Amino acid sequence: MTPNIQEKLEQLNQFTRRTFTEEEVFLFDVKLCDNEIDRDGERFSLEALAQLKTLFVGKTGIFDHIPSGENQTARIYATQLVEEPERQTTSGEPYTYLKGQAYMIRTEKNGALIQEIDGGIKKEVSVSCAVSSRTCSICGCEQRSGCVHQNGMLYGEKLCHTVLSDITDAYEWSFVAIPAQREAGVTKRFRNEKDTIEKQRDALQKQLAEQTETLLQVEDHVRQDIIRLQFLTEGVIEADAISEITKHMDLKGLLHFQKTLRKKQLAQCQPQLTPVDTETTNSAFQM
């Protein structure tokens, strides 16, 4: 188990009643929200994203924002703000998004859902939270105070939109068909691909170790058989001397030595009496 996985298991096990192992959980990353203007003409401020980073730890994942226990399917155990400085948003900020690290328990019931997440079917997500401040991007006034600017309209070169800030609570995140934020959704799990490679490497090392152990056992068996055959063909021998001779042989050499001794043994064991060909000697008396 890699240190990275161990750390993640420790984080998620803070939300479980017992300690779960790597084999019992399904881990995936999800892009919850960002600071780009969404389909509703709104965007989170950087301060709001920082607040959501704290508030979304431990929050449950459901479907279509339907708040029922039966709908619960996953949980966020850690969050991280990711900045892409080489990319700018429509409002001129460095593109920043909130990444949630989620887990599910591997069960027969959600096996199909896990396959859909891996297959990119269940991907888009949306968040539900409480916002105290909704200001106009043009004048900075609270929209509830009677701002005259309209979302989606250009004022000079500026696109009017609503800036969301002062987040007071985060409720849940949901798998949806069409999220308000265009890029919100399950991200590719590069970490899991790395873990898969490491698992394959560990499995290969284990297989090689088992094959080496088997090879050593075969070589030892052949050496014992060589000692036996040497005794049968040469009589009393020094077993230690033969062991020393064969100690430095590889399996190919041992098998060749064994084959030579077997041929020699067979040559020494030819029967003294050979069977009579009754068909030839009694042919005159056959009817």
Summary of the structure (lengths in Angstrom):
residues: 287
radius of gyration: 37.4
end to end distance: 83.7
largest distance: 132.0
contacts: 759
relative contact order: 0.13
helix: 41%
strand: 27%
